[in-house]
Amino acid sequence: MCFSLTAQHNHDDHDGHDHGHAHDQHEGHDHGDHAHDADSHGAAAHGDEHPTNACGMSAHHGEFDPGELAFHHVSDQNVYNIGPWSFPLPCIMWVPGEGIDFFSSGKFNGDSHGNGTKAYKKYVLHEGLVQRVPDFPTDELVDIGAHSVVAVKETIDGTEKSVSYLCYNGTKYKADDRSTLDAGYFGGGLTSFHDLSITKNVLSMGIVVFLLGWLFLSIAKAYKRRQGMAPKGVQGLIEPIFVFIQDEVAKPFLGAKWQKFLPLLMALFFFILGLNLWGQVPFLGGSNVTGSLSVTFVLAIVAFLVTNFNGNKDYWKHIFWMPGVPAWVKTILTPVEVLGVFIKPLTLMLRLFANITAGHMVMVIFVSLIFVFGKNGTSTLGGYGTVIPSALLSVFMMAIELLVAFIQAFVFTILTASYIGAATEEHHH
Amino acid sequence: MGGSIAAIGMGLAVIGAGIGIGMVGSRAMEAIARQPEAVGDIRSNMILMAALVEGAALIAIVMSFLVS
C-alpha cells in the first residue's frame, strides 16, 4: 500500500572518488567503503567529464541538484541511517506467483548512502531502496561492485521518468522500483514485486506508537494512584494538551456526543503530533512518516469512514436532496455535495502530507546551500562562507517546523471533528 | 513546456491562498483587538478557516504536479 514518491536521483558518484583523471572505462570499482557523512552528498570535486561504466551508462552528475537530494531524503528507505551509520532493516518482498522472500537489507552491504555492493535473490539496494532485477541470472548472494546501479532519465509516453539499470559482468539489466498503487500518477505503478518490508517509516511509526503507549499508560496509572491530587511530572505536560483538545475541539464541534468520539480524536492528534516531532529530532534519521502519502491516506480513510458511518438522515438528505432550495439548484448542488464527501478526506490527506514534506525538503535545501555555493567543493570560500548562514536558516526553519508540527496535528483533529460534527448534527427545521 | 505551465499554475494557486489566509489572519487580529476575551475561540476558528483555504491551494498544487 504505497503512494510514496519514488524519487530517484542521479548523482550516483559521490565524494571521495578521484575524478581528476579522465577514465572512460570506469573499471574495477575499487572504492567500496568510504565512511562519509550523510549530509556530504556532492561535496566533491566532480569534474566535467561523465564517467561511463562497462555498460556504457553514464550518470549525469555535473550539476549538484538540491531538489533531487531533497526528494531522496524525504522518501521511505529500506535502511535506517543515523549520521554516518546505516542500520539494516528486515525486508519482506512479495513477487506475485513466486512467493515471499524474507531477508535483512544488511545482505546488500550498503554504504552510508544506501548503495549496496551485493545482489541477493535478484534484489539490489540503490539509494536506500531495494529494487528487483527480474532478468538477473542468479538468486545467490553475488558481488556486483559499488555504484553498479545507475538511474538514468528516460522519456516514456511524453513524461520524463527515472529508470534504474544494473550493470553486471558487462551486461545491462533493468531494475524495477517497488510497486505502488497510484496507477503511475506519482511515478510508480505496478511492477514485478511488492515491498512489504519493515521500512524506515514503519519502524519509526512502531517506535512512536510504543513511546505513546508507554507514556499514556504511565499517566493513566498516575491518575489512579494520585486520585484527587494535583498532576505531577509528565502528567502536568500532557494534561493541558489533552484538556485543550477536549474543550476546544471535541466539545464545541461534536455537541452532546463528544465523549463517543474523544478517543478517536485524541488518538489522531497524539499520533500525528508524535510522528511530526519524531521526524524533526536531529540526528535520528529524520524519518518523514506523516509526510508519506500512504500514512496520511490511511488516516484520511479513517476520518472518511467514521464520518460517513455515523452520518444521520439529515446529513445524507443535505447531500442528495438539499431542503429549502429550488429544484433546478438541487441538480447543481447534489453533484457538488457528493464530490465534497470525497474532497474533504482528500484535502485532509494532502494537507498533512504537503506541509510535513515541504518542511523536510526545505531543511535539506537549506543545508544544500553550502554545496550549491561551494560549487561541489571547487569553491572553498563559497562553501565555508555559507556554513553559518545555512545553519542559521536551518535553525529558523526548524523553529517554524516545530510550530507546524503542532498546528498540523491540531488542524487534522479539528477538521475531522468538524466533519463528524456536521454529519451527526441534529437539525431542527 | 508542460512543466513550466504547471509551475505558473502552482504560483497562481499560492497567490490565491496567500490572499485568502492573509484576510483570515487580518480579520482575526481585528476581532482579537476588539474582544480580547474571545481570543481562544477566534484562534481556533482562524486556524480552521486558514486550513480550509489552504485545502483549495493544495488541490491545485497536486494537480499541477500531476500534469507536469
Boltz contact constraints between the chains, C-beta under 6 A:
constraints:
  - contact:
      token1: [A, 185]
      token2: [B, 66]
      max_distance: 6.0
  - contact:
      token1: [A, 248]
      token2: [B, 44]
      max_distance: 6.0
  - contact:
      token1: [A, 347]
      token2: [B, 55]
      max_distance: 6.0
  - contact:
      token1: [A, 350]
      token2: [B, 58]
      max_distance: 6.0
  - contact:
      token1: [A, 350]
      token2: [B, 62]
      max_distance: 6.0
  - contact:
      token1: [A, 351]
      token2: [B, 58]
      max_distance: 6.0
  - contact:
      token1: [A, 354]
      token2: [B, 58]
      max_distance: 6.0
  - contact:
      token1: [A, 411]
      token2: [B, 51]
      max_distance: 6.0
  - contact:
      token1: [A, 414]
      token2: [B, 48]
      max_distance: 6.0
